[in-house]
């Protein structure tokens, strides 16, 4: 039995008055999601352990069975792994967003969808002017980049920028959690203000402003940590002799790296509503022909949720159903070798709230021969009636890999 996890990042949502009191999963046209729910067994999964921020790094590694009390080191080290930056002892790796600020307000966390080529120009400019033997900026993807501080102290209070759109950024600046971390906090705060002075005058940002686009005029470091200690899935689950992660997001690629998964890059996979759904579906099918385990991650729903755009998020959910899940199921029905399929979000990203929340998410598991439960639809409410009940910790992945 081979195993495929299909993950719709941030796909879960709250009940919306604009949709007649339904959630987006209840309202959207998702016949293939519903087919999986109807064919298989369903439940709710608590992906965010008590005491942890509902970030994708926590949720996705929890889904794969990792104990956050043991492995959690923030987003930075995962970003580092994804772009090939090997961290040494004492290296503090932080996710480094390029953000847009207007006066005292953090307008958005993504500069209005910055292209990777633009981000590369700005990150190299920052490295040239602010980098040193201790401070290193590395280009990531789009607005998501990496900052490494040698000898940095990770004991910092960092607010993710996608949590504070439209709010005064000064109120959410880095804060040390102990005396020993004060020097690191001061260094990072200084880098933020210096980046604003440098980036506001950069020709690329002047051009973006002239074109009516948001400038990428500040850095926002957060999610710092050291190299995590994660046991590869091939060790934990011997049936996974070879596995693959498919994603457009560095964070998920980094989790896959430490989990011992190979990475497949899909042309046209953007992490946004215009991602190559069909290409990702085909990549997953190709990987399943040779691999035992595939983690197929789709970011588009999450970004639409951060934008607070209900109609766009509905589109991404429908596209994921019709353009990704449908061709996968159609192809797998012709295969002789059975494949177990799990479908779930990692966390809710409610359009009303515009950031992540920690409610349990719906999930379903299907494989040929499974005894289905009574659930007919894939959504937050229907999953409450599923036969799995509410799972947490490594219960989901253990149940899935037991098949």
C-alpha positions as CSV (number, residue, x, y, z in Angstrom):
1,X,0.0,0.0,0.0
2,X,1.3,3.4,-1.0
3,X,0.4,6.6,0.8
4,X,-0.6,10.1,-0.5
5,X,-1.4,13.0,1.8
6,X,-3.2,16.0,0.0
7,X,-2.9,19.1,2.2
8,X,-4.9,22.3,1.5
9,X,-3.0,24.9,3.5
10,X,-5.4,27.1,5.5
11,X,-8.4,25.5,3.7
12,X,-10.6,25.3,6.8
13,X,-12.6,28.4,7.7
14,X,-15.4,29.8,10.0
15,X,-19.1,30.0,9.3
16,X,-19.7,33.1,7.1
17,X,-22.8,35.3,7.1
18,X,-22.0,36.2,3.5
19,X,-22.4,32.5,2.6
20,X,-25.7,32.0,4.5
21,X,-24.0,30.7,7.6
22,X,-22.0,28.0,5.9
23,X,-18.2,27.5,6.0
24,X,-16.3,27.8,2.7
25,X,-15.9,24.1,2.5
26,X,-19.6,23.6,3.0
27,X,-20.4,26.2,0.3
28,X,-17.8,25.4,-2.4
29,X,-18.4,23.0,-5.2
30,X,-16.3,20.0,-4.1
31,X,-17.7,16.8,-5.5
32,X,-14.3,15.0,-5.3
33,X,-13.6,16.1,-1.8
34,X,-17.0,14.7,-0.9
35,X,-16.4,11.5,-2.8
36,X,-13.3,10.9,-0.6
37,X,-15.4,11.6,2.5
38,X,-18.2,9.3,1.3
39,X,-15.8,6.5,0.3
40,X,-13.6,6.7,3.4
41,X,-13.6,7.5,7.1
42,X,-13.6,10.9,8.6
43,X,-12.7,12.8,11.7
44,X,-11.2,16.0,13.2
45,X,-7.5,16.5,13.8
46,X,-6.0,18.8,16.4
47,X,-2.8,19.9,14.5
48,X,-1.8,22.7,17.0
49,X,-0.7,21.3,20.4
50,X,-1.6,23.4,23.4
51,X,0.8,26.3,24.0
52,X,2.0,26.6,20.4
53,X,1.2,29.3,17.9
54,X,-1.0,28.1,15.0
55,X,1.7,28.3,12.4
56,X,2.1,26.1,9.3
57,X,5.4,24.9,10.6
58,X,3.7,23.5,13.7
59,X,0.7,22.1,11.9
60,X,2.4,20.4,9.0
61,X,5.1,18.8,11.1
62,X,2.5,17.7,13.6
63,X,0.5,16.1,10.8
64,X,3.7,14.1,10.0
65,X,3.8,12.9,13.6
66,X,6.5,15.1,15.1
67,X,6.3,16.0,18.7
68,X,6.6,19.8,18.8
69,X,8.0,19.8,22.3
70,X,11.0,17.9,20.9
71,X,11.5,19.3,17.4
72,X,10.0,22.8,17.3
73,X,12.6,25.5,16.3
74,X,10.5,28.0,14.3
75,X,10.2,28.6,10.6
76,X,13.7,30.0,10.0
77,X,15.6,26.7,10.1
78,X,13.0,25.1,7.8
79,X,13.5,27.9,5.3
80,X,17.2,27.4,5.6
81,X,17.0,23.7,4.8
82,X,14.7,24.3,1.8
83,X,17.2,26.6,0.1
84,X,20.3,24.6,0.9
85,X,21.7,26.7,3.8
86,X,23.4,24.3,6.2
87,X,23.2,25.8,9.7
88,X,26.1,25.5,12.1
89,X,26.0,25.3,15.9
90,X,24.8,28.7,17.2
91,X,23.4,29.9,13.9
92,X,20.0,31.6,14.5
93,X,17.9,31.2,11.4
94,X,14.9,33.5,11.0
95,X,12.2,33.7,8.4
96,X,12.7,37.2,6.8
97,X,9.6,38.6,5.1
98,X,9.8,41.5,2.8
99,X,6.8,43.5,3.8
100,X,5.0,46.7,2.9
101,X,4.7,49.5,5.5
102,X,2.8,52.8,5.2
103,X,3.9,55.2,7.9
104,X,3.4,53.3,11.1
105,X,1.1,50.7,9.6
106,X,2.1,47.2,8.4
107,X,0.0,47.3,5.2
108,X,0.6,43.6,4.2
109,X,2.9,40.7,4.8
110,X,3.7,40.0,1.2
111,X,4.2,43.3,-0.7
112,X,1.2,42.7,-2.9
113,X,2.6,39.4,-4.3
114,X,6.3,40.2,-4.9
115,X,8.0,38.1,-7.6
116,X,11.0,36.0,-6.6
117,X,13.2,37.9,-9.1
118,X,12.3,41.1,-7.4
119,X,12.9,39.7,-4.0
120,X,16.3,38.5,-5.1
121,X,17.4,42.0,-6.1
122,X,16.3,43.5,-2.8
123,X,17.8,40.7,-0.6
124,X,21.2,40.9,-2.4
125,X,21.0,44.7,-1.9
126,X,20.4,44.2,1.8
127,X,23.3,41.7,2.0
128,X,25.6,44.2,0.3
129,X,24.7,47.0,2.7
130,X,23.8,45.3,6.0
131,X,25.4,41.9,5.7
132,X,28.6,41.0,7.6
133,X,30.5,38.0,9.0
134,X,27.7,37.7,11.5
135,X,24.6,38.8,9.4
136,X,23.6,36.9,6.3
137,X,20.6,37.5,4.1
138,X,19.6,34.7,1.7
139,X,17.0,34.7,-1.2
140,X,14.0,32.5,-0.8
141,X,10.8,32.6,-2.8
142,X,8.6,35.6,-3.5
143,X,8.4,37.6,-0.3
144,X,9.7,34.8,1.9
145,X,13.4,34.9,2.6
146,X,16.0,34.0,5.2
147,X,18.2,35.8,7.7
148,X,20.9,34.0,9.7
149,X,22.6,35.6,12.7
150,X,25.7,33.8,13.9
151,X,25.7,33.5,17.7
152,X,22.1,34.7,17.9
153,X,19.8,34.0,20.8
154,X,16.5,32.5,19.8
155,X,14.7,33.5,23.0
156,X,12.7,36.3,21.3
157,X,9.0,37.2,21.1
158,X,8.3,37.4,17.4
159,X,5.0,38.3,15.9
160,X,4.3,36.8,12.4
161,X,3.6,39.6,10.0
162,X,0.5,37.9,8.6
163,X,-1.0,38.3,12.0
164,X,-1.0,42.1,12.0
165,X,-2.1,43.5,8.6
166,X,-3.4,47.1,9.1
167,X,-1.9,47.4,12.5
168,X,0.9,49.7,13.9
169,X,4.1,47.6,13.5
170,X,5.9,49.4,16.3
171,X,3.6,47.6,18.8
172,X,4.7,44.2,17.5
173,X,8.5,44.6,17.2
174,X,10.9,41.9,18.4
175,X,11.1,41.6,22.2
176,X,13.7,39.6,24.2
177,X,12.4,37.0,26.6
178,X,15.5,37.1,28.8
179,X,18.4,39.4,29.5
180,X,20.7,37.2,27.4
181,X,18.6,37.8,24.3
182,X,18.6,41.6,24.5
183,X,21.6,42.0,22.2
184,X,20.1,39.8,19.5
185,X,16.8,41.7,19.8
186,X,18.6,45.0,19.5
187,X,20.5,43.9,16.5
188,X,17.4,42.7,14.7
189,X,15.5,45.9,15.5
190,X,18.3,47.9,14.1
191,X,18.3,45.8,10.9
192,X,14.6,46.4,10.5
193,X,14.9,50.2,10.7
194,X,18.0,50.3,8.5
195,X,16.2,48.1,5.9
196,X,13.4,50.6,5.7
197,X,15.8,53.5,5.0
198,X,17.5,51.5,2.3
199,X,14.6,49.9,0.6
200,X,12.4,53.0,0.5
201,X,14.8,54.6,-1.9
202,X,15.6,51.5,-4.0
203,X,14.8,51.9,-7.8
204,X,12.8,48.7,-7.8
205,X,10.4,50.0,-5.1
206,X,10.1,53.3,-6.8
207,X,9.1,51.5,-10.0
208,X,6.6,49.3,-8.1
209,X,5.0,52.4,-6.5
210,X,4.8,54.2,-9.9
211,X,3.0,51.1,-11.2
212,X,0.5,51.2,-8.4
213,X,2.0,48.2,-6.6
214,X,2.9,47.9,-2.9
215,X,6.7,48.5,-2.3
216,X,8.7,45.9,-0.5
217,X,10.1,48.5,1.9
218,X,10.9,46.7,5.1
219,X,12.2,43.4,6.4
220,X,10.3,41.5,9.2
221,X,12.3,38.8,10.9
222,X,10.4,36.1,12.9
223,X,10.2,32.4,13.6
224,X,13.8,32.1,14.7
225,X,15.5,28.9,15.8
226,X,18.4,26.5,15.5
227,X,18.7,23.4,13.4
228,X,15.9,21.0,14.5
229,X,16.4,17.3,15.5
230,X,13.9,15.4,13.4
231,X,14.0,11.7,12.8
232,X,13.4,10.9,9.1
233,X,10.0,9.2,8.3
234,X,12.0,6.4,6.6
235,X,13.3,5.5,10.1
236,X,10.0,5.9,12.0
237,X,7.9,4.1,9.3
238,X,10.0,1.4,7.6
239,X,7.3,1.0,4.9
240,X,8.4,4.4,3.7
241,X,11.5,3.4,1.8
242,X,11.4,6.5,-0.3
243,X,9.2,9.6,0.0
244,X,8.5,12.9,-1.8
245,X,7.2,16.3,-0.9
246,X,5.6,18.5,-3.5
247,X,5.1,22.2,-2.6
248,X,5.7,25.8,-3.8
249,X,6.6,26.9,-0.2
250,X,10.1,26.8,1.2
251,X,8.8,26.1,4.7
252,X,7.2,22.8,3.6
253,X,10.2,21.9,1.6
254,X,12.3,22.4,4.7
255,X,10.1,20.1,6.8
256,X,10.3,17.6,4.0
257,X,14.1,17.9,4.0
258,X,14.4,17.1,7.7
259,X,11.8,14.4,7.4
260,X,13.9,12.6,4.8
261,X,11.7,13.4,1.8
262,X,12.9,14.2,-1.7
263,X,11.6,17.4,-3.3
264,X,9.9,17.8,-6.6
265,X,9.7,21.2,-8.2
266,X,6.6,21.8,-10.4
267,X,6.9,24.4,-13.1
268,X,4.2,27.0,-12.6
269,X,3.6,26.2,-8.9
270,X,3.3,29.6,-7.3
271,X,1.8,29.1,-3.9
272,X,-1.1,31.4,-5.0
273,X,-4.5,31.1,-6.7
274,X,-2.8,30.9,-10.1
275,X,-0.7,27.8,-9.2
276,X,-0.3,24.9,-11.5
277,X,-2.9,22.5,-10.0
278,X,-2.8,20.1,-12.9
279,X,1.0,20.0,-12.8
280,X,1.1,19.2,-9.1
281,X,-1.4,16.4,-9.5
282,X,0.7,14.9,-12.3
283,X,3.8,15.2,-10.2
284,X,2.2,13.4,-7.4
285,X,1.1,10.6,-9.6
286,X,4.5,10.3,-11.2
287,X,6.1,10.2,-7.7
288,X,3.7,7.5,-6.6
289,X,4.9,5.2,-9.4
290,X,8.3,5.0,-7.8
291,X,7.9,6.2,-4.2
292,X,6.0,4.8,-1.2
293,X,4.9,8.2,0.3
294,X,3.9,11.5,-1.2
295,X,3.1,14.8,0.7
296,X,1.3,17.0,-1.7
297,X,1.0,20.6,-0.4
298,X,-1.2,23.4,-1.9
299,X,-0.7,26.9,-0.5
300,X,-3.3,28.8,-2.4
301,X,-6.2,28.6,0.0
302,X,-4.1,30.0,2.9
303,X,-3.0,33.1,0.9
304,X,-6.6,33.9,-0.1
305,X,-7.5,33.6,3.6
306,X,-4.8,36.0,4.6
307,X,-6.1,38.4,2.0
308,X,-9.6,38.1,3.6
309,X,-11.0,37.4,0.1
310,X,-13.9,34.9,0.4
311,X,-14.5,34.6,-3.3
312,X,-10.9,34.0,-4.1
313,X,-10.6,31.4,-1.4
314,X,-13.8,29.7,-2.7
315,X,-12.1,29.6,-6.1
316,X,-8.9,28.0,-4.8
317,X,-10.9,25.3,-2.9
318,X,-12.9,24.6,-6.1
319,X,-9.8,24.5,-8.2
320,X,-8.1,22.2,-5.8
321,X,-11.1,19.8,-6.0
322,X,-11.6,19.9,-9.8
323,X,-8.1,20.4,-11.1
324,X,-6.0,18.5,-8.6
325,X,-8.0,15.9,-6.6
326,X,-10.3,14.8,-9.5
327,X,-7.4,13.8,-11.9
328,X,-5.6,12.0,-9.1
329,X,-8.6,9.9,-8.1
330,X,-9.4,9.2,-11.8
331,X,-5.9,7.9,-12.4
332,X,-5.6,5.9,-9.2
333,X,-8.9,4.0,-10.0
334,X,-7.0,2.5,-12.9
335,X,-4.0,1.3,-10.9
336,X,-3.5,-2.3,-9.7
337,X,-1.5,-1.2,-6.7
338,X,-3.7,0.3,-4.0
339,X,-3.0,3.8,-2.7
340,X,-4.2,5.2,0.6
341,X,-5.3,8.9,0.3
342,X,-5.7,11.4,3.1
343,X,-7.2,14.8,2.6
344,X,-7.0,17.7,5.1
345,X,-6.1,21.3,5.8
346,X,-3.2,22.0,8.2
347,X,-5.1,24.8,10.1
348,X,-8.0,27.2,9.5
349,X,-7.2,30.6,8.0
350,X,-10.6,32.3,8.3
351,X,-11.2,35.1,5.8
352,X,-12.9,37.1,8.5
353,X,-9.8,36.9,10.8
354,X,-7.1,36.9,8.1
355,X,-4.7,34.7,10.0
356,X,-4.3,31.2,11.4
357,X,-6.4,29.8,14.2
358,X,-6.0,26.6,16.2
359,X,-9.4,24.8,15.8
360,X,-9.2,21.1,14.9
361,X,-9.5,20.5,11.1
362,X,-11.5,18.0,9.1
363,X,-9.7,15.0,7.6
364,X,-10.7,11.9,5.7
365,X,-8.8,8.7,4.9
366,X,-9.7,6.4,2.0
367,X,-8.1,3.3,0.6
368,X,-9.6,0.4,-1.5
369,X,-11.4,-1.9,0.9
370,X,-11.9,0.5,3.8
371,X,-15.2,0.3,5.7
372,X,-16.7,3.8,5.2
373,X,-18.5,5.7,7.9
374,X,-21.7,7.7,7.4
375,X,-20.2,11.0,6.5
376,X,-21.3,12.3,3.1
377,X,-19.4,15.6,2.7
378,X,-15.9,17.0,3.4
379,X,-16.3,20.0,5.7
380,X,-15.8,21.1,9.3
381,X,-19.3,20.2,10.5
382,X,-19.7,16.8,8.7
383,X,-16.3,15.7,10.0
384,X,-17.6,15.9,13.6
385,X,-19.8,12.9,12.8
386,X,-16.8,10.8,11.5
387,X,-15.8,7.5,13.0
388,X,-12.3,8.6,13.9
389,X,-13.6,11.2,16.4
390,X,-10.9,13.8,17.4
391,X,-7.3,12.8,16.9
392,X,-4.1,14.6,18.1
393,X,-0.4,14.2,18.3
394,X,0.9,11.4,16.1
395,X,-2.5,9.5,16.1
396,X,-3.4,10.6,12.6
397,X,-0.1,9.6,10.9
398,X,0.1,6.4,12.9
399,X,-3.5,5.5,11.8
400,X,-2.7,6.4,8.2
401,X,0.6,4.5,8.0
402,X,-0.9,1.5,9.7
403,X,-2.9,0.8,6.5
